[in-house]
Amino acid sequence: MRWKIWCGPARKGEREMIEYGNPDIRELRFARFRSRAEARSEQWIDVEVSLELAEGSEAPEGIVELGALIVCTRRGDIVEIVPQDEGRDCEYQFTEQEKAQLRTYYEQEVRSTVENMR
């Protein structure tokens, strides 16, 4: 497994993660990412991403350690991006802008590693 750290641009916004069943939507800005890629099967590669929030962004109440799981094909294509708390699924989902931040990080810093795991 290989870890990577990246500092990316944070986006301004007033919305953060979406809690299932809650109409209040706010967006988080991420300042740093750290990831680890691991082959799950012949078909899938899991990329576990640790997230550091940008100044002024605050994780939703009850989230202890916010992270993301990016599920990819062996070719490196993203299939799914799922929020996690302490390495487990949680009751939140990412907004499109939050997913865009994660996609940008993945494409710039992780995809080449995933493609070389074939």
C-alpha positions in Angstrom: 0.0 0.0 0.0 1.2 3.5 -0.8 0.2 6.8 0.9 0.2 10.1 -0.9 -0.2 13.6 0.6 -1.5 16.6 -1.5 -2.4 20.1 -0.7 -5.1 21.3 -3.1 -7.0 24.5 -3.6 -10.0 24.9 -1.3 -13.2 26.2 -2.8 -15.4 28.8 -1.1 -18.9 27.7 -0.3 -21.5 27.7 2.4 -22.7 24.1 2.1 -21.3 20.9 3.5 -22.0 17.3 3.4 -25.6 16.0 3.0 -27.1 14.1 5.8 -29.7 11.5 4.7 -33.1 12.9 5.5 -31.9 16.4 6.3 -32.8 19.2 3.9 -29.9 21.4 5.2 -27.0 21.1 2.8 -23.6 22.7 3.2 -20.3 22.2 1.4 -17.0 21.3 2.9 -13.7 22.5 1.5 -10.7 20.2 1.8 -7.2 21.4 2.4 -5.1 18.2 2.3 -5.6 14.6 1.2 -3.7 11.5 2.1 -4.5 8.2 0.4 -3.8 4.5 0.3 -4.6 2.3 -2.6 -5.3 -1.4 -2.3 -6.5 -4.1 -4.7 -9.8 -5.5 -3.4 -10.3 -8.1 -6.2 -9.5 -8.8 -9.8 -12.0 -6.1 -10.7 -11.8 -3.3 -8.0 -9.2 -1.1 -6.4 -10.1 0.7 -3.2 -8.5 4.1 -2.5 -9.0 5.2 1.1 -8.6 8.9 1.5 -8.0 10.8 4.8 -9.2 14.3 4.6 -8.1 17.5 6.3 -10.6 20.3 6.2 -9.8 23.8 5.1 -9.9 26.6 7.6 -13.5 27.6 8.1 -14.9 24.2 7.2 -16.3 22.1 10.0 -17.3 18.4 9.8 -20.9 17.7 10.6 -21.7 17.0 14.2 -21.0 13.4 15.1 -18.3 12.8 12.5 -15.1 11.8 14.3 -12.6 11.1 11.5 -13.9 12.1 8.0 -12.6 10.2 5.1 -13.6 8.9 1.7 -13.5 5.6 -0.1 -13.0 5.9 -3.9 -13.8 2.6 -5.7 -12.0 2.3 -9.0 -11.7 -0.2 -11.8 -8.3 -1.8 -12.6 -8.0 0.8 -15.5 -8.3 3.6 -12.9 -11.8 4.7 -13.7 -13.8 5.9 -10.7 -16.9 3.9 -10.0 -18.0 5.4 -6.7 -17.0 8.0 -4.0 -18.3 7.2 -0.6 -17.9 9.2 2.6 -16.6 7.4 5.7 -16.2 8.1 9.4 -13.4 6.3 11.1 -13.0 4.0 8.0 -16.7 2.9 8.0 -19.7 4.0 6.0 -21.7 6.8 7.6 -25.1 8.5 7.2 -23.8 11.3 5.0 -23.1 11.7 1.3 -20.8 14.1 -0.5 -22.1 17.1 -2.5 -21.1 17.3 -6.2 -18.5 20.0 -5.3 -17.0 17.8 -2.6 -16.8 14.9 -5.1 -15.2 17.2 -7.6 -12.5 18.1 -5.1 -11.9 14.3 -4.5 -11.9 13.6 -8.3 -9.3 16.3 -8.9 -7.0 14.9 -6.2 -7.5 11.4 -7.5 -6.7 12.3 -11.2 -3.7 14.4 -10.3 -2.1 12.3 -7.5 -3.5 8.8 -7.4 -4.7 7.6 -10.7 -1.2 6.7 -12.1 -0.5 4.6 -9.0 -3.8 2.7 -9.5 -3.1 2.2 -13.2 0.3 0.6 -12.3 -1.3 -1.8 -9.9 -2.6 -4.0 -12.8 
